[in-house]
Structures are given as C-alpha cells and as structure tokens.
Amino acid sequence: MHITAKVDYAVRTLVEIAKAQPDSVKADAIVIAQDIPPKVLESVVADLRRGGLVTSRRGPDGGYRLASPAAEISIADVIRAVEGPLASVRGQRPEDVSYAGAAEPLQRVWIGLRVNIRSVLERVTIADIAHDLLPSFLDELLHDPDAWTRRPRLTGGVVQTSWRDLDSPDI
C-alpha cells in the first residue's frame, strides 16, 4: 500500500489539532510543528473540511478544530477524506471489478486486501496517535519480525538492490 504525502500530512495535521483541544490551532503552528509546506497545508485542510473532519474559524481567536472527538476519527476516515476509497482497482471499488478466465479469482484477492487494510486503519484513531496509546493489536503485528523487514523488489526474476540496500560501507 502506498501512503501518499497528502495522507501523511492530513493525519499529522489532525494529530496536532487533537493535542491542542479544546483550543483552536492556527495554520502557522501546524506548519512549524509538523514541517508541512503552507500551501500544502491549505490544500489538506480544505479536503479535511470537505470531509467533515475539521472546522475553521477566522480572526484573532480563529484556527482549526476537530469536527468530532479525536477518538471518533479513524485513520481510514482521513484517507477517505483526502484520497477516496481505501482500496481501488483502476479507479473502481474491488466489488465492482470482474475478471475472466484464469484471473477470475483476483477480485477476491483485492477484496481480501481491503478487509485487511480496514482491519488496521478503521481501528486506529487520531486520539490513539495523539496520546501515544496505540491499540494492543498493533503491538502483536509489530512483534512479527517480518513487519520490520523490507522485501527486495523483483525485476525480471532478479532481485534488485540499490547501493543503499547493501551492508557494505559507502565507497
């Protein structure tokens, strides 16, 4: 799964706002705290407003606030607000695609993938991150040694590595 910069910025923005609750947070404070480019933050916040996740108020006492309690905003909600569905195949929902012949079972793979993505992203909230109280199921997932191992990319049946992947020191 590819997490876009926009999703990453959106989650970090909401976490900053959640930490400040019940106060509002000004855009400048978010930009500084999370090192988000100001124009990008404007775009992200616009998506979050349209998605019903934040509200804003202008003026000296203005800023951004969460539209709902942080414990009710999941990471899945954030992704849907800024990027759309969690899993799509060629721009369609997995249940709307179909394949013929040998590829017929592929639809079930994509639906299974979506189920697994949901099982994490719908259970982790902005409050969990803001208060560093991640759900225990994540600890179980993270204790798997494979969780921390990057898999090499195969190209033409050959494992591709870059100089950064090698254990030898830089020459």
C-alpha positions as CSV (number, residue, x, y, z in Angstrom):
1,M,0.0,0.0,0.0
2,H,1.2,3.4,-0.9
3,I,0.6,6.2,1.7
4,T,0.7,9.5,-0.1
5,A,2.4,12.6,1.3
6,K,-1.1,14.2,1.4
7,V,-2.5,11.4,3.7
8,D,0.6,11.6,5.9
9,Y,0.2,15.4,6.2
10,A,-3.5,15.1,6.9
11,V,-3.0,12.6,9.7
12,R,-0.2,14.8,11.2
13,T,-2.4,17.9,11.0
14,L,-5.3,16.2,12.8
15,V,-3.0,14.9,15.5
16,E,-1.6,18.4,16.1
17,I,-5.2,19.8,16.3
18,A,-6.2,16.9,18.7
19,K,-3.3,17.6,21.0
20,A,-4.4,21.3,21.3
21,Q,-8.1,20.5,22.0
22,P,-10.2,22.2,23.2
23,D,-8.3,25.2,21.8
24,S,-8.1,26.0,18.1
25,V,-4.8,25.7,16.3
26,K,-3.6,28.2,13.8
27,A,-2.2,27.1,10.5
28,D,1.3,28.6,11.3
29,A,1.5,26.4,14.4
30,I,0.8,23.3,12.4
31,V,3.2,24.3,9.7
32,I,6.0,24.8,12.2
33,A,5.2,21.8,14.4
34,Q,4.9,19.3,11.6
35,D,7.1,20.9,8.9
36,I,4.3,21.0,6.4
37,P,4.6,23.4,3.5
38,P,2.0,26.2,4.0
39,K,0.4,25.8,0.5
40,V,0.1,22.0,1.0
41,L,-1.5,22.5,4.4
42,E,-4.1,24.8,2.8
43,S,-5.0,22.0,0.4
44,V,-5.0,19.3,3.0
45,V,-7.2,21.3,5.4
46,A,-9.6,22.1,2.6
47,D,-10.0,18.3,2.0
48,L,-10.4,17.7,5.7
49,R,-13.1,20.4,5.9
50,R,-15.0,19.0,2.9
51,G,-14.7,15.5,4.5
52,G,-16.3,16.9,7.7
53,L,-13.2,16.2,9.9
54,V,-12.2,19.8,10.8
55,T,-13.9,23.1,11.2
56,S,-12.2,26.5,10.9
57,R,-12.8,30.0,12.2
58,R,-11.2,33.2,11.0
59,G,-10.0,36.0,13.1
60,P,-7.6,36.5,16.1
61,D,-9.3,33.7,18.0
62,G,-9.7,31.6,15.0
63,G,-7.9,28.4,13.8
64,Y,-8.8,24.8,13.2
65,R,-10.7,22.4,15.4
66,L,-11.7,18.8,15.0
67,A,-15.3,18.5,13.9
68,S,-15.7,15.3,16.0
69,P,-13.9,13.9,19.0
70,A,-10.4,12.6,18.1
71,A,-11.4,9.1,19.4
72,E,-14.1,9.0,16.7
73,I,-11.9,9.9,13.7
74,S,-10.1,6.8,12.3
75,I,-7.1,6.8,10.0
76,A,-9.4,5.3,7.4
77,D,-11.7,8.3,7.7
78,V,-8.7,10.6,7.0
79,I,-7.6,8.6,3.9
80,R,-11.2,8.6,2.6
81,A,-11.5,12.3,3.1
82,V,-8.2,13.2,1.2
83,E,-7.8,10.3,-1.3
84,G,-11.1,8.5,-1.6
85,P,-11.6,4.7,-1.1
86,L,-9.0,2.7,0.9
87,A,-8.6,0.2,-1.9
88,S,-9.5,0.7,-5.6
89,V,-8.6,-1.2,-8.7
90,R,-8.2,1.0,-11.8
91,G,-10.4,3.6,-10.0
92,Q,-13.2,1.2,-9.2
93,R,-14.2,-0.4,-5.9
94,P,-13.0,-4.1,-5.7
95,E,-16.5,-5.5,-5.7
96,D,-17.2,-3.7,-9.0
97,V,-14.4,-5.3,-11.0
98,S,-14.6,-8.7,-12.6
99,Y,-12.1,-10.8,-14.5
100,A,-12.4,-13.6,-17.0
101,G,-10.5,-16.9,-17.3
102,A,-7.5,-17.6,-15.1
103,A,-7.7,-14.1,-13.5
104,E,-11.3,-14.7,-12.2
105,P,-10.2,-15.2,-8.5
106,L,-8.3,-11.9,-8.5
107,Q,-11.4,-9.9,-7.4
108,R,-11.5,-11.9,-4.2
109,V,-7.8,-11.1,-3.6
110,W,-8.5,-7.3,-3.9
111,I,-11.5,-7.6,-1.6
112,G,-9.4,-9.5,0.9
113,L,-6.7,-6.8,0.8
114,R,-9.3,-4.2,1.5
115,V,-10.6,-6.2,4.5
116,N,-7.1,-6.3,5.9
117,I,-6.4,-2.6,5.3
118,R,-9.7,-1.8,7.1
119,S,-8.8,-4.1,10.0
120,V,-6.0,-1.7,10.9
121,L,-7.0,1.7,9.6
122,E,-10.5,1.7,11.0
123,R,-9.3,0.7,14.4
124,V,-6.6,3.3,14.9
125,T,-7.9,6.8,15.8
126,I,-6.4,10.3,15.8
127,A,-6.7,10.2,19.6
128,D,-4.7,6.9,19.8
129,I,-1.8,8.6,17.9
130,A,-2.1,12.0,19.7
131,H,-1.9,10.4,23.1
132,D,0.6,7.6,22.1
133,L,-1.9,4.9,23.1
134,L,-1.9,2.7,20.1
135,P,-4.3,-0.3,20.2
136,S,-2.7,-3.5,21.5
137,F,-3.4,-5.4,18.3
138,L,-0.7,-3.2,16.7
139,D,1.8,-4.5,19.2
140,E,1.0,-8.0,18.1
141,L,1.5,-7.1,14.5
142,L,4.7,-5.2,15.2
143,H,6.3,-8.1,17.1
144,D,6.4,-10.1,13.9
145,P,10.0,-9.8,12.7
146,D,8.7,-9.7,9.1
147,A,7.0,-6.4,10.0
148,W,10.3,-4.6,10.1
149,T,11.9,-6.3,7.1
150,R,11.8,-4.7,3.7
151,R,11.3,-7.2,0.9
152,P,13.6,-6.8,-2.2
153,R,11.9,-5.9,-5.4
154,L,12.0,-8.4,-8.2
155,T,12.5,-7.3,-11.8
156,G,12.5,-9.9,-14.4
157,G,13.0,-12.6,-11.8
158,V,16.1,-10.9,-10.5
159,V,16.3,-9.3,-7.0
160,Q,17.1,-5.6,-7.5
161,T,19.1,-3.7,-4.9
162,S,20.5,-0.3,-4.7
163,W,23.7,0.8,-3.1
164,R,21.6,1.8,0.0
165,D,20.5,-1.8,0.4
166,L,24.0,-3.2,0.7
167,D,25.6,-3.9,4.0
168,S,28.9,-2.7,2.9
169,P,30.0,0.9,3.8
170,D,29.9,3.6,1.2
171,I,33.0,3.7,-1.0
